[in-house]
Amino acid sequence: MRAPIGSFEDARPAADRLGLLTAPVARAVREGWGGIPVEQIIHVDTDPEIADTAAFVEHHGADLLKRSANCVVVAGKRGGEVTLAACLVLSHARVDVNGAVRKHLGARKASFAPMDTAVGETRMEYGGITPVGLPDGWPLLIDPAVVDEEWVLIGSGTRRGKLIVPGKALAALPGAVVVEGLGV
């Protein structure tokens, strides 16, 4: 199978590679979401040593910088309450944590969640966190530029491998909200 974006030697339907995914991601792929055909969720097997964006796009194609999205976990605080959420922006952008995120979560303060919290709560590897398979009830804030991409490369829950999905499929994930100005 040929991946719709990038230059990958090993691309297959993610449903055929559940064993390479973390448990929550495998469950989400198996169950599907939003009526997205499961064959449109593609897994590309990649070297975990080059999972970070700069090395990854150098190896698999410079066009991926504009077609990749990073998923980060944030913590919004108001009084004694902490709300964890995931944010998805294109790789060349950064998340407006103190503006768009804080406002959307109704928090007094927002920041990136500590790595231990992000990894522990998502049950995914740091550097591979993906919006697919997030904990139930989590808000998923998505920049509109991500949804507008025909195909988007995202994490797979591990540093080994990535998922390629239609941008519009990400807006159909549980808890997803498209937030103007999220990516700056």
Disulfide bonds with the S-S distance in Angstrom:
none
